[in-house]
Structures are given as structure tokens and as C-alpha cells.
Amino acid sequence: MNQKEKEAFIIKQYQEDEQVMVRIFIQWCHEHNLDPEKVYHEAYPAQAPNPLLKKLKEESEVFDMTVDSGTLINVLQVFGNDDLAFVVSEHAKK
């Protein structure tokens, strides 16, 4: 594998992992009767709507599983979404 192929592989893997993170976030919001786009906007009010979030929200099926708030917060922080992790923790306390 040359350098360009390695970079492409890393980018592809990150994008796939990011989609998993967004799907976990959507599932958690569903379980808490929250709109994921509104929660995201609470964390990032100056940002435009997130196109990946919107796309996956429309495509996502609801899974028969429970997403623990602490797990979601940890996953969000791994991806550098500390502001969103904070907002999620605030909603989880309610």
C-alpha cells in the first residue's frame, strides 16, 4: 500500500467511524424524545446544520437497543465533540 492509498484508507475509516458516532447520537436522542438536530444546534449554535446528521437522521431506523448516556458522551469526546458531549450530559441529567 503506497502513501496515497494509506491516506485514503485512513480517511475512509474515519468517515465510517464518524457515521457510527452520529447513528449512536441519533439513537440516544430518539430514546430521550429529543430532536438530534436541535440538540446539535444547542451545542453548536453558530454552525450551519450538519448535513451528515440530517442525512443519517432521515435514513436511520430505530434500533431495539439502549444507548447509555455515559457511553455516548465518551464516543462524542473521542471525536472532539466536547460541546455536544456537554449538552448531552445536561439533557441526561433531566
Chimera marker file (.cmm) of the C-alpha trace (Angstrom):
<marker_set name="trace">
<marker id="1" x="0.000" y="0.000" z="0.000" r="1" g="1" b="0" radius="0.5"/>
<marker id="2" x="1.530" y="3.321" z="-1.006" r="1" g="1" b="0" radius="0.5"/>
<marker id="3" x="1.184" y="6.584" z="0.942" r="1" g="1" b="0" radius="0.5"/>
<marker id="4" x="-1.818" y="7.817" z="-1.042" r="1" g="1" b="0" radius="0.5"/>
<marker id="5" x="-3.663" y="4.519" z="-0.519" r="1" g="1" b="0" radius="0.5"/>
<marker id="6" x="-2.899" y="4.627" z="3.212" r="1" g="1" b="0" radius="0.5"/>
<marker id="7" x="-4.249" y="8.155" z="3.478" r="1" g="1" b="0" radius="0.5"/>
<marker id="8" x="-7.393" y="7.192" z="1.563" r="1" g="1" b="0" radius="0.5"/>
<marker id="9" x="-7.890" y="4.173" z="3.837" r="1" g="1" b="0" radius="0.5"/>
<marker id="10" x="-7.493" y="6.283" z="6.987" r="1" g="1" b="0" radius="0.5"/>
<marker id="11" x="-9.944" y="8.897" z="5.730" r="1" g="1" b="0" radius="0.5"/>
<marker id="12" x="-12.478" y="6.244" z="4.743" r="1" g="1" b="0" radius="0.5"/>
<marker id="13" x="-12.173" y="4.534" z="8.131" r="1" g="1" b="0" radius="0.5"/>
<marker id="14" x="-12.622" y="7.843" z="9.986" r="1" g="1" b="0" radius="0.5"/>
<marker id="15" x="-15.725" y="8.657" z="7.938" r="1" g="1" b="0" radius="0.5"/>
<marker id="16" x="-17.222" y="5.243" z="8.688" r="1" g="1" b="0" radius="0.5"/>
<marker id="17" x="-16.485" y="5.656" z="12.397" r="1" g="1" b="0" radius="0.5"/>
<marker id="18" x="-17.988" y="9.135" z="12.319" r="1" g="1" b="0" radius="0.5"/>
<marker id="19" x="-21.191" y="7.706" z="10.843" r="1" g="1" b="0" radius="0.5"/>
<marker id="20" x="-21.370" y="5.186" z="13.685" r="1" g="1" b="0" radius="0.5"/>
<marker id="21" x="-20.965" y="8.036" z="16.197" r="1" g="1" b="0" radius="0.5"/>
<marker id="22" x="-23.774" y="10.012" z="14.553" r="1" g="1" b="0" radius="0.5"/>
<marker id="23" x="-26.057" y="6.962" z="14.487" r="1" g="1" b="0" radius="0.5"/>
<marker id="24" x="-25.409" y="6.364" z="18.210" r="1" g="1" b="0" radius="0.5"/>
<marker id="25" x="-26.229" y="10.025" z="18.883" r="1" g="1" b="0" radius="0.5"/>
<marker id="26" x="-29.456" y="9.789" z="16.850" r="1" g="1" b="0" radius="0.5"/>
<marker id="27" x="-30.476" y="6.617" z="18.722" r="1" g="1" b="0" radius="0.5"/>
<marker id="28" x="-29.798" y="8.245" z="22.093" r="1" g="1" b="0" radius="0.5"/>
<marker id="29" x="-31.852" y="11.291" z="21.106" r="1" g="1" b="0" radius="0.5"/>
<marker id="30" x="-34.700" y="9.032" z="19.991" r="1" g="1" b="0" radius="0.5"/>
<marker id="31" x="-34.634" y="7.231" z="23.341" r="1" g="1" b="0" radius="0.5"/>
<marker id="32" x="-34.854" y="10.588" z="25.137" r="1" g="1" b="0" radius="0.5"/>
<marker id="33" x="-37.530" y="12.053" z="22.840" r="1" g="1" b="0" radius="0.5"/>
<marker id="34" x="-35.151" y="14.727" z="21.572" r="1" g="1" b="0" radius="0.5"/>
<marker id="35" x="-34.586" y="16.016" z="18.066" r="1" g="1" b="0" radius="0.5"/>
<marker id="36" x="-30.920" y="15.339" z="17.253" r="1" g="1" b="0" radius="0.5"/>
<marker id="37" x="-30.667" y="18.397" z="15.025" r="1" g="1" b="0" radius="0.5"/>
<marker id="38" x="-31.947" y="20.651" z="17.834" r="1" g="1" b="0" radius="0.5"/>
<marker id="39" x="-29.574" y="19.126" z="20.366" r="1" g="1" b="0" radius="0.5"/>
<marker id="40" x="-26.694" y="19.543" z="17.912" r="1" g="1" b="0" radius="0.5"/>
<marker id="41" x="-27.698" y="23.183" z="17.376" r="1" g="1" b="0" radius="0.5"/>
<marker id="42" x="-27.676" y="23.762" z="21.150" r="1" g="1" b="0" radius="0.5"/>
<marker id="43" x="-24.031" y="22.681" z="21.185" r="1" g="1" b="0" radius="0.5"/>
<marker id="44" x="-23.021" y="24.489" z="18.011" r="1" g="1" b="0" radius="0.5"/>
<marker id="45" x="-25.411" y="27.440" z="17.501" r="1" g="1" b="0" radius="0.5"/>
<marker id="46" x="-23.064" y="29.276" z="15.118" r="1" g="1" b="0" radius="0.5"/>
<marker id="47" x="-22.656" y="26.308" z="12.772" r="1" g="1" b="0" radius="0.5"/>
<marker id="48" x="-24.805" y="25.542" z="9.790" r="1" g="1" b="0" radius="0.5"/>
<marker id="49" x="-26.942" y="22.406" z="10.073" r="1" g="1" b="0" radius="0.5"/>
<marker id="50" x="-24.842" y="19.254" z="9.914" r="1" g="1" b="0" radius="0.5"/>
<marker id="51" x="-25.508" y="17.544" z="6.560" r="1" g="1" b="0" radius="0.5"/>
<marker id="52" x="-24.358" y="14.116" z="7.778" r="1" g="1" b="0" radius="0.5"/>
<marker id="53" x="-26.640" y="14.334" z="10.805" r="1" g="1" b="0" radius="0.5"/>
<marker id="54" x="-29.581" y="15.355" z="8.643" r="1" g="1" b="0" radius="0.5"/>
<marker id="55" x="-28.912" y="12.577" z="6.116" r="1" g="1" b="0" radius="0.5"/>
<marker id="56" x="-28.494" y="9.839" z="8.709" r="1" g="1" b="0" radius="0.5"/>
<marker id="57" x="-31.481" y="11.062" z="10.704" r="1" g="1" b="0" radius="0.5"/>
<marker id="58" x="-33.656" y="10.640" z="7.617" r="1" g="1" b="0" radius="0.5"/>
<marker id="59" x="-32.138" y="7.227" z="6.809" r="1" g="1" b="0" radius="0.5"/>
<marker id="60" x="-31.811" y="5.836" z="10.305" r="1" g="1" b="0" radius="0.5"/>
<marker id="61" x="-34.011" y="3.136" z="11.574" r="1" g="1" b="0" radius="0.5"/>
<marker id="62" x="-34.689" y="2.926" z="15.270" r="1" g="1" b="0" radius="0.5"/>
<marker id="63" x="-32.819" y="0.053" z="16.844" r="1" g="1" b="0" radius="0.5"/>
<marker id="64" x="-34.010" y="-2.127" z="19.667" r="1" g="1" b="0" radius="0.5"/>
<marker id="65" x="-31.142" y="-1.163" z="21.923" r="1" g="1" b="0" radius="0.5"/>
<marker id="66" x="-30.362" y="1.322" z="24.626" r="1" g="1" b="0" radius="0.5"/>
<marker id="67" x="-27.501" y="3.774" z="24.380" r="1" g="1" b="0" radius="0.5"/>
<marker id="68" x="-26.079" y="4.678" z="27.772" r="1" g="1" b="0" radius="0.5"/>
<marker id="69" x="-25.544" y="8.418" z="28.209" r="1" g="1" b="0" radius="0.5"/>
<marker id="70" x="-22.012" y="7.910" z="29.523" r="1" g="1" b="0" radius="0.5"/>
<marker id="71" x="-21.085" y="5.781" z="26.521" r="1" g="1" b="0" radius="0.5"/>
<marker id="72" x="-22.417" y="8.411" z="24.117" r="1" g="1" b="0" radius="0.5"/>
<marker id="73" x="-20.538" y="11.163" z="25.936" r="1" g="1" b="0" radius="0.5"/>
<marker id="74" x="-17.295" y="9.179" z="25.715" r="1" g="1" b="0" radius="0.5"/>
<marker id="75" x="-17.800" y="8.479" z="21.998" r="1" g="1" b="0" radius="0.5"/>
<marker id="76" x="-18.520" y="12.147" z="21.305" r="1" g="1" b="0" radius="0.5"/>
<marker id="77" x="-15.386" y="13.195" z="23.163" r="1" g="1" b="0" radius="0.5"/>
<marker id="78" x="-13.231" y="10.742" z="21.210" r="1" g="1" b="0" radius="0.5"/>
<marker id="79" x="-14.305" y="12.621" z="18.085" r="1" g="1" b="0" radius="0.5"/>
<marker id="80" x="-13.638" y="16.024" z="19.663" r="1" g="1" b="0" radius="0.5"/>
<marker id="81" x="-17.304" y="16.907" z="20.109" r="1" g="1" b="0" radius="0.5"/>
<marker id="82" x="-16.849" y="18.182" z="23.649" r="1" g="1" b="0" radius="0.5"/>
<marker id="83" x="-19.547" y="20.847" z="23.356" r="1" g="1" b="0" radius="0.5"/>
<marker id="84" x="-22.069" y="18.275" z="22.163" r="1" g="1" b="0" radius="0.5"/>
<marker id="85" x="-20.978" y="15.886" z="24.922" r="1" g="1" b="0" radius="0.5"/>
<marker id="86" x="-21.668" y="18.655" z="27.462" r="1" g="1" b="0" radius="0.5"/>
<marker id="87" x="-25.153" y="19.324" z="26.041" r="1" g="1" b="0" radius="0.5"/>
<marker id="88" x="-25.907" y="15.591" z="26.050" r="1" g="1" b="0" radius="0.5"/>
<marker id="89" x="-24.805" y="15.370" z="29.698" r="1" g="1" b="0" radius="0.5"/>
<marker id="90" x="-27.127" y="18.261" z="30.559" r="1" g="1" b="0" radius="0.5"/>
<marker id="91" x="-30.070" y="16.548" z="28.849" r="1" g="1" b="0" radius="0.5"/>
<marker id="92" x="-29.187" y="13.246" z="30.534" r="1" g="1" b="0" radius="0.5"/>
<marker id="93" x="-29.481" y="14.901" z="33.954" r="1" g="1" b="0" radius="0.5"/>
<marker id="94" x="-33.096" y="15.924" z="33.243" r="1" g="1" b="0" radius="0.5"/>
<link id1="1" id2="2" r="1" g="1" b="0" radius="0.2"/>
<link id1="2" id2="3" r="1" g="1" b="0" radius="0.2"/>
<link id1="3" id2="4" r="1" g="1" b="0" radius="0.2"/>
<link id1="4" id2="5" r="1" g="1" b="0" radius="0.2"/>
<link id1="5" id2="6" r="1" g="1" b="0" radius="0.2"/>
<link id1="6" id2="7" r="1" g="1" b="0" radius="0.2"/>
<link id1="7" id2="8" r="1" g="1" b="0" radius="0.2"/>
<link id1="8" id2="9" r="1" g="1" b="0" radius="0.2"/>
<link id1="9" id2="10" r="1" g="1" b="0" radius="0.2"/>
<link id1="10" id2="11" r="1" g="1" b="0" radius="0.2"/>
<link id1="11" id2="12" r="1" g="1" b="0" radius="0.2"/>
<link id1="12" id2="13" r="1" g="1" b="0" radius="0.2"/>
<link id1="13" id2="14" r="1" g="1" b="0" radius="0.2"/>
<link id1="14" id2="15" r="1" g="1" b="0" radius="0.2"/>
<link id1="15" id2="16" r="1" g="1" b="0" radius="0.2"/>
<link id1="16" id2="17" r="1" g="1" b="0" radius="0.2"/>
<link id1="17" id2="18" r="1" g="1" b="0" radius="0.2"/>
<link id1="18" id2="19" r="1" g="1" b="0" radius="0.2"/>
<link id1="19" id2="20" r="1" g="1" b="0" radius="0.2"/>
<link id1="20" id2="21" r="1" g="1" b="0" radius="0.2"/>
<link id1="21" id2="22" r="1" g="1" b="0" radius="0.2"/>
<link id1="22" id2="23" r="1" g="1" b="0" radius="0.2"/>
<link id1="23" id2="24" r="1" g="1" b="0" radius="0.2"/>
<link id1="24" id2="25" r="1" g="1" b="0" radius="0.2"/>
<link id1="25" id2="26" r="1" g="1" b="0" radius="0.2"/>
<link id1="26" id2="27" r="1" g="1" b="0" radius="0.2"/>
<link id1="27" id2="28" r="1" g="1" b="0" radius="0.2"/>
<link id1="28" id2="29" r="1" g="1" b="0" radius="0.2"/>
<link id1="29" id2="30" r="1" g="1" b="0" radius="0.2"/>
<link id1="30" id2="31" r="1" g="1" b="0" radius="0.2"/>
<link id1="31" id2="32" r="1" g="1" b="0" radius="0.2"/>
<link id1="32" id2="33" r="1" g="1" b="0" radius="0.2"/>
<link id1="33" id2="34" r="1" g="1" b="0" radius="0.2"/>
<link id1="34" id2="35" r="1" g="1" b="0" radius="0.2"/>
<link id1="35" id2="36" r="1" g="1" b="0" radius="0.2"/>
<link id1="36" id2="37" r="1" g="1" b="0" radius="0.2"/>
<link id1="37" id2="38" r="1" g="1" b="0" radius="0.2"/>
<link id1="38" id2="39" r="1" g="1" b="0" radius="0.2"/>
<link id1="39" id2="40" r="1" g="1" b="0" radius="0.2"/>
<link id1="40" id2="41" r="1" g="1" b="0" radius="0.2"/>
<link id1="41" id2="42" r="1" g="1" b="0" radius="0.2"/>
<link id1="42" id2="43" r="1" g="1" b="0" radius="0.2"/>
<link id1="43" id2="44" r="1" g="1" b="0" radius="0.2"/>
<link id1="44" id2="45" r="1" g="1" b="0" radius="0.2"/>
<link id1="45" id2="46" r="1" g="1" b="0" radius="0.2"/>
<link id1="46" id2="47" r="1" g="1" b="0" radius="0.2"/>
<link id1="47" id2="48" r="1" g="1" b="0" radius="0.2"/>
<link id1="48" id2="49" r="1" g="1" b="0" radius="0.2"/>
<link id1="49" id2="50" r="1" g="1" b="0" radius="0.2"/>
<link id1="50" id2="51" r="1" g="1" b="0" radius="0.2"/>
<link id1="51" id2="52" r="1" g="1" b="0" radius="0.2"/>
<link id1="52" id2="53" r="1" g="1" b="0" radius="0.2"/>
<link id1="53" id2="54" r="1" g="1" b="0" radius="0.2"/>
<link id1="54" id2="55" r="1" g="1" b="0" radius="0.2"/>
<link id1="55" id2="56" r="1" g="1" b="0" radius="0.2"/>
<link id1="56" id2="57" r="1" g="1" b="0" radius="0.2"/>
<link id1="57" id2="58" r="1" g="1" b="0" radius="0.2"/>
<link id1="58" id2="59" r="1" g="1" b="0" radius="0.2"/>
<link id1="59" id2="60" r="1" g="1" b="0" radius="0.2"/>
<link id1="60" id2="61" r="1" g="1" b="0" radius="0.2"/>
<link id1="61" id2="62" r="1" g="1" b="0" radius="0.2"/>
<link id1="62" id2="63" r="1" g="1" b="0" radius="0.2"/>
<link id1="63" id2="64" r="1" g="1" b="0" radius="0.2"/>
<link id1="64" id2="65" r="1" g="1" b="0" radius="0.2"/>
<link id1="65" id2="66" r="1" g="1" b="0" radius="0.2"/>
<link id1="66" id2="67" r="1" g="1" b="0" radius="0.2"/>
<link id1="67" id2="68" r="1" g="1" b="0" radius="0.2"/>
<link id1="68" id2="69" r="1" g="1" b="0" radius="0.2"/>
<link id1="69" id2="70" r="1" g="1" b="0" radius="0.2"/>
<link id1="70" id2="71" r="1" g="1" b="0" radius="0.2"/>
<link id1="71" id2="72" r="1" g="1" b="0" radius="0.2"/>
<link id1="72" id2="73" r="1" g="1" b="0" radius="0.2"/>
<link id1="73" id2="74" r="1" g="1" b="0" radius="0.2"/>
<link id1="74" id2="75" r="1" g="1" b="0" radius="0.2"/>
<link id1="75" id2="76" r="1" g="1" b="0" radius="0.2"/>
<link id1="76" id2="77" r="1" g="1" b="0" radius="0.2"/>
<link id1="77" id2="78" r="1" g="1" b="0" radius="0.2"/>
<link id1="78" id2="79" r="1" g="1" b="0" radius="0.2"/>
<link id1="79" id2="80" r="1" g="1" b="0" radius="0.2"/>
<link id1="80" id2="81" r="1" g="1" b="0" radius="0.2"/>
<link id1="81" id2="82" r="1" g="1" b="0" radius="0.2"/>
<link id1="82" id2="83" r="1" g="1" b="0" radius="0.2"/>
<link id1="83" id2="84" r="1" g="1" b="0" radius="0.2"/>
<link id1="84" id2="85" r="1" g="1" b="0" radius="0.2"/>
<link id1="85" id2="86" r="1" g="1" b="0" radius="0.2"/>
<link id1="86" id2="87" r="1" g="1" b="0" radius="0.2"/>
<link id1="87" id2="88" r="1" g="1" b="0" radius="0.2"/>
<link id1="88" id2="89" r="1" g="1" b="0" radius="0.2"/>
<link id1="89" id2="90" r="1" g="1" b="0" radius="0.2"/>
<link id1="90" id2="91" r="1" g="1" b="0" radius="0.2"/>
<link id1="91" id2="92" r="1" g="1" b="0" radius="0.2"/>
<link id1="92" id2="93" r="1" g="1" b="0" radius="0.2"/>
<link id1="93" id2="94" r="1" g="1" b="0" radius="0.2"/>
</marker_set>
